[in-house]
Structure formats: structure tokens, C-alpha cells
Amino acid sequence: MPATPTPASAAAQPRNPLHGLTLEAILNQLVAHYGWAELGQRIPVRCFTSEPSVASSLKFLRKTPWARDKVESLYLFMLREVRRAAAPGSRA
């Protein structure tokens, strides 16, 4: 898989917000938005609650498909949350 999406591959999935993002980028954005404590509450896995780090979390998430699915789902939820808060007329 190429590190950066080519124009043809980007055009193939224009509405997929995960397309072209690395797991590390997704995790860093979640940590920046929620912090480790809230991330550990939302997805209760030890790599988020006990001495969390990006490196240990990536190692676990790459080996555990169900946890990776939860992280990707939370990322999509966060994007919707951010869009709603930024929408004109929102009552955030």
C-alpha cells in the first residue's frame, strides 16, 4: 500500500474519511481530542488505561482487529461530533 494516496486511488473512495489515513494519525487525533483518560473510558483496553503510549497502542491495535474497528468507529463519531459543533446554528 502506498504511503500517500495517488489521485486515482483517492478518486476511487472520495467519501471514505478513513481513506489515506494511517492508524497512527487516527490515534493521534483521538488522543488530541479526547485525551488518554477519556479514550480509555470509551474503549476500555489496557493499552489506553495503563501507562498509555502511541507505540504500545499501535502494536496492540495492529494485532487486534476488533479493537482497531472500535478505534476507527470512534474516529468517525468524533468527526461527526466536530462537524456538528462547527455547523452554523448548532447549539453546542
BELJO-V334066 format. One record per pair of residues at least 4 apart in sequence whose C-alpha atoms are under 6 Angstrom apart, sorted by sequence separation. I is the first residue (numbers start at 1). J is the second residue. D is the distance in Angstrom with one decimal. If there is no record, write none. Layout:
i & j & d
I & J & D
I & J & D
//
This chain:
i & j & d
5 & 9 & 6.0
10 & 14 & 6.0
30 & 34 & 5.8
31 & 35 & 4.4
34 & 38 & 5.6
36 & 40 & 6.0
39 & 43 & 6.0
40 & 44 & 4.9
46 & 50 & 5.4
48 & 52 & 4.9
57 & 61 & 6.0
58 & 62 & 5.9
5 & 10 & 5.9
31 & 36 & 5.8
34 & 39 & 5.9
47 & 52 & 5.4
61 & 67 & 5.9
61 & 68 & 5.1
85 & 92 & 5.5
40 & 48 & 4.8
40 & 49 & 5.1
47 & 57 & 5.3
5 & 20 & 5.6
//
